Amino acid sequence: LNEVVSSLGLTNVETIHSRAEELGVNKDHREKYDVCVSRAVANLTTLTELCLPFVKVGGIFVSLKGPKAEEEVAEAKNAIKLLGGELIKIQSYDLSDTDLNHNIVIIKKISHTPTKYPRKAPKPSKEPLF
């Protein structure tokens, strides 16, 4: 990420290396950001638990998902609500050079995330909040 920041000539950017389960409970980072973005690295229930604690009320969590985005949103419905979020939309898009179906899930933070979340690793992935 530091190489990307440098090559793009970005300023006023800080990169931080940490597990989301650890940094998400840190008062310097909890509910401090307008936007949190994730790639499709876990199911949406797990990603919501890891990412929504970083977002301040009124901010958004944006998650890149594959062709089963609607199924994942349905499975994550309770977790999204429990963690203070509300689904805004699922935006589908196509990449011109691929046959892959991509989706962007946008969740708005409407209330504070309970302080017991995120749970310590590996609970968010091993015991998702269904």
N, C-alpha and C positions, 0 to 999 in steps of 0.2 A: 504493500500500500504506500509506503514511503516513496518508492520509485515512481508510482503512478502520480502521486501528489507533485513530486519534483518535475516529472516529464510534462505534466499539464500546466506547470507554472502556478499552481494554486498557492494562495497565502492564507494565513489565519486558519490553518488546518492542523489538528493534532491527531495522530494515530495512537491507538492504545491496544496493547496486546494483553488479553485477559480472557478467562472463561466468563460467559454471560451469567452463569450461576453465581459467580463471585462478585462481579462488578455490578450486577443488578441490585444488590443489597447495599452497595456503597452510597452513602448520602451525597457524595460529590457527583454521582452519575444517575442516581435513581430519580425518575420523573423530571429530567432536566432537558430533554431534547424534543424538538419539534417533530422530527421524523426519525424513524428507525427502519432500516431496510434489511431484508434477508433474502438470500438465494434459496433455492429449493433443496436444502440440505437435511430436512427432517419433515415430519408431518406437521400440519398447521397447528394442531393442538400444542405440540412441543414448542414450536417456534413462537407461538403467542405467549407462552409462559416465559420464554427466554427473552423476548424482545419488548413486550408491552410494559414491563417495569421501567424501561429507559425513557418512555414517552411521557411527556407532561400532559395533563388534562387539556384537551383541545388539539393535541397533536395527532399524528397518524403513524400507523405501522403499515408498511408496504412489503408484501411478500411475493416473490416470484414463485409460481407454481406451474406444474405441468398440466396434462390433459384432464386430470381428475380433481381439479380445483374445487368444483362444486361439491363433490363428495367430501373432500377434506373440510370445506367450510361447514357442511352439515354435521360432520363428526366433531368439529371444534366449537360448535354453537354455544354450548354450556361453558366451555373454558373462556371463550371470548367475553361472555357476559360476566363471569366470575372475576376475571382479571381487569374489568373496567372498560371493555371495548364494545364497539358496535360496528357491524359490517356496513361499509358504505357501498362498495361495489366490487364486482369481479370483472375485470377488463381483459378480454381476449385479444391477442394480436398474433400475427404471423411474421416470421422472419423470412425475407425474400429468398434466401439461399438454402432453406431447409424445409422439410415436411413436418417439422415439429410443431405441436400446438402449445403455445405458451399463454399463461394467464397471470395477471397481476391482481392480487387480493389487497384491497385497501380497507383498513380497520381504523376507525376513529376512537381515540381515548376519551371517554365521556365521564369517567370517575376514577378515583385513585385505586391502584392495585393494592390488595391486602398485603401487609408487610411480610407475611410468611411466604410470599412468592418473589422470585423464583426459588424453588427448593434446590437443595444441594444436589450436585451430580452424583449419580446418574438418574435420579428420580424423574426429572422431566421427560426423559426419553423412555425409561423403563416402565414408568407408571404414569402415563398421560392422564390429564384431567378430563376424561370423557364424560 
